[in-house]
Amino acid sequence: MEKVLTICENFIKYLVGTLLAAMVAIVFWNVVSRYFLGASIAWSEEISRFMLIWVVFLGAVLAYIKDEHLSLDILIKAVPKRIAHLMQVLADIGVLYAIYIIVMGGLNLTMNSWDWLSPAAAIPYAYVYLIIPMAGAAVLIMTIFKLIGHIKVLFGIGKETPKEDTQC
């Protein structure tokens, strides 16, 4: 399972890097064409903005995979380990619920946006909004894996990861 997660993480990193490089190239070419050729590319700002949206959502997935999102662990450090692990399980359940709402809202937004075209590029906004349910599904899957791991630790079946050990 770890190998599959590593492959997915590497794919997301590659995709983020590719989108970021393409975004920089598009913006750079637009600046060059505006100042040296006297004409700007009409769709460049719009497409680069759409790429930035995808980069942000995919970056959030990477941060979640690596446990790099901001968290408050004052309470977890103040309680006994067993209670801290229980709190982690409850937090994972809360994350599952929140991500479920995001995925469903993103699906609804995507499904209702196929006929709405962007002004300059004339592509459906659904392609832009598609990242919401995709990133949400990735976080949902990771949360399930984390929840299973935290339940195992709670019941003494699994081992704490080094990060969990410092948090709890």
N, C-alpha and C positions, 0 to 999 in steps of 0.2 A: 504494500500500500504506500509506503514511503517513497518508493521509486515513481509511482504514478503521480503522487503529489509534487515531487521534484520536477518531473517532466512538465506538468501543468504550470508550475511556478516559472520554469525557464521559458515556456512558450509565452506566458503573459509578459515576462520581462522583455523578450524579443519583440513582441507586439508593441509594447510601450515605447521601446527604443526606436522602432521603425516609424511609428506614428509621430514621435517627437522629431525625428530627423526629417520626415516629410513636411511637417509643419514648419520647421525652420527654413527648409528649402523653398517652400511656397511663399512664405513671408519675405525671405531674402530676395527671391526673384521679383516679387511685386515691388519691393523698394527699388531695386535696380531698374526695372522697367519704368517705374514712375519718374525717377530722377534722370535717367540717361536716355530713355526712349520717349518720354513724354506721355506715356499711356500706362494706366494701371490695369491690373487683371481684376475684373469685376467680381469674380467668385472667390478670390484668394482669402479675403477676410472671413467670409462665411465658412469656407471649408476648414480653414485653420481653427476657427472657433469650435466647429464640430469635432475636429481632431482633439482639441484641448479637453472637451467634455469626455471623450473616450479615455484619454490619458489619465484624467482625474479619477474616473471610476475604476479603471484597471489598477491605478496606483493604490487606491483604497483597498482593493482586493489583496494586493501584495502586502500592504501594511497589516492587514488582518491575518494573513497567512503567517507573517513573522511576529505577530503580537506586538506591533509597533504603534498601535493607536493609543492615544492618550487615555490613561485610566487612573482612577483614584484608588489607591490600595491602603489608605490609612486604616480603615475599618478592618480590612482583611488581615493586616499585620497585628492588629490589636486583639484579635480573638484567637482561641485555640485552633490548631491546624484542622481538626475534624470539622469544626464549624466553618472555618475558612473554605474548606473544600465543598461543603454544602452550599455556601454562598456562591461559589464559583459555578456549581451546577445550576442554581437558581438564576444566576446571571446569564448562563448559556441559554436557558429556556426563554428568558426575556429577549435575548438577541434573536433567537429563532422566531419568536412572535413578531418582532419589529421588522426583521428581514422578510418574513412572509408578507407583511403588509406592503413593503417596498416592492417586492417582486410582483404582487398582484396589481398594485397601482401602476407599475412600469409596463406590465402586460396590457393593461387597459389603455394606457396612454399610447403605447406602440400600435395597438390594433386600431385605435381611432385616428391615427395620423398618417395612414397610407395615402390619403387623397390630398393632404396638405403639403404643398411643395414649397421649398425654400425659394426666396425671391431671385437670388443671383445664380445659384447652381441648378435650380429646378430639380432637386432630388427630394423624395418624400422625407418629411421629418421623422417618419417611423424608423429610418436607418439611424438617425441620431439617438432617438429614444430607446432603441433596441439594447443599448448598453445597460440600461437600468435593470431589466429582468435578467440579463446575462450575468452582470456583476453580482446581482442579488442572489442568483442561483449558485454562483461560485462560493459566496460567503455562507449561504445556507448549507451547502455541502461541507464546508470547512467547520462550521459550527457543530454540525452533527458529529463529525470526527472528534472535535474538541470535547463535546458533551460526553461521548462514549468514554474518552480518556479520563475525564474528570470524574465520571461515575465509577470507573474502575479504581481510581485512586481513593475515592471516598470510601469504597467498600474493601480497600486493601488488596485489590486484585492486581492493579497496575502500579507502575513506578511514577514518581513525580519527575517532571522534566526539570532541568536546572533553573529555568525561569520561574516555574511554579514554586520551586523550593525557596527562591528568594522572595517571592510575593507572599507566600503563606506562612 
